[in-house]
Amino acid sequence: MPDYNAFLANIFEILKPFAKQGIILNEESELVTELGLTSLQVMELVEQLEDHFDMSIPLNILPDIRTVHDLALALEKLEN
Amino acid sequence: MSLFDKFQPIIDIQAELQQLGVMPFGAVTEKLLSSTEAIVNGHKVILAGTNNYLGLTFEPECLEAAKKAIDELGTGTTGSRMANGTFAGHVALEKELAAFFDRKQAIVFSTGYAATMGMCSTLAGPGDVIVLDADSHASIYDGVRLGGADVIRFRHNDPADLDKRLRRLGDRIENTLIIVEGIYSMMGDQAPLAEIAEVKRKYGGLLLVDEAHSLGMLGDHGRGVAEAAGVEDDVDFVVGTFSKSLGAIGGYCVSNHDQLNAIRFAIRSYIFTASPSPSVIASTRAALRLMQERPQLRDQLWANAHRLYDGLQQLGFQVSPQVSPVVAVTIKDRNQAIDWWNRLLQHGAYVNLVMPPASPTDDSLLRCSVSAAHSHAQIDRIIGAFAALQTQAAVDQA
């Protein structure tokens, strides 16, 4: 069962293209306000994570997620 | 920081459009000349952006029925279906809908939004699961959010992706509602319902199909995509609206599950709103009857759909993936879409301008829809208005 660090590593991998010049991707990176993900891109991120980890991620968790850390933590909770 | 800050992006777009002298959202229909022509924002236009698919809004029988209902029953019911708002006409329409769909139960709602939102928010609640098509209508998304079930999306019109997501649910499939649409409102593409039903048969769960844009268009009786695909037995709930092919306003849900008659008293959008006005019910009943008596309307609608689709495709526009009464032209640049929408109006064609997030991608759309009531000459004039855009663009570039 993947742990927090496994989720974190995969989120970083998917988000690489969004780390534009001058932005360093880290756990505190904010998905929308800092990395500029649109709502469609957030959905794409969720779908990629679901497929990579073969898990279900309900959209209901999204309103509480602001940063990469929030997302990795929420996924860990879902899997355990 | 104030409550109003979050509306600033809308205020900015409004200001931008005002500066351009364009009013695409909430364009004013000043006068209706027929079911297919009107004066909009001061321009005489062919209506190519309504949902009047069968062209029944001025049908004499519908008009007469509505007028008679006003004379006999007044302008409104002034109450909920659960209190004083159930008239004999509401009950009769429910019976007629059940008979038309060949289902045991039917509920009539005040709007299509109330029907879809109400069913989606009530059928699945906390602890249950909703698996929905990613491109679902706002009424579906609003409903599932309100209901509190776990919401999982599958990729648009992708039965293999649905399969994957249902497999992951394990035992939770027992408490799962799958939601798709028949024809999708923005691009006009159809759900692959035979394949979706097959996935449902494999895993289980209940299936709800929103046939808002497919009622009267598909299937031997006009019951929609489920009938056309031959999978009506796999569809547990059909929801839809009276505001498109039936030319009025209101919504419905039909089902073979006996529980629907109890579920109606748990649906807040059914209980806590006034029931449809008698005239609306009367014209809807007449339109439902006419739709069944005149299958030729479907043939005219599809002939017009093909004519517009082929015409725009031949001009080189990027049209929807499949022919349908909704023909959407994709425009990458938002400002060009706004400009072209305005020029189409000047050239005598009213279409819908759709910009993200209302469009399914980051592109904008000039969404056209056809009616059985359009003549071939009118369809050709719509195509001509699009051709004039290209001519103008060529002149501008020269």
Interface residues (C-beta under 8 A of the other chain):
Chain A: T38 S39 L40 M43 V46 E47 E50 D51 D54 M55 S56 I57 P58 L59 N60
Chain B: V129 A134 G148 D150 V151 I152 R153 R155 K164 R165 R168 L169 P356 P357 T361 D362
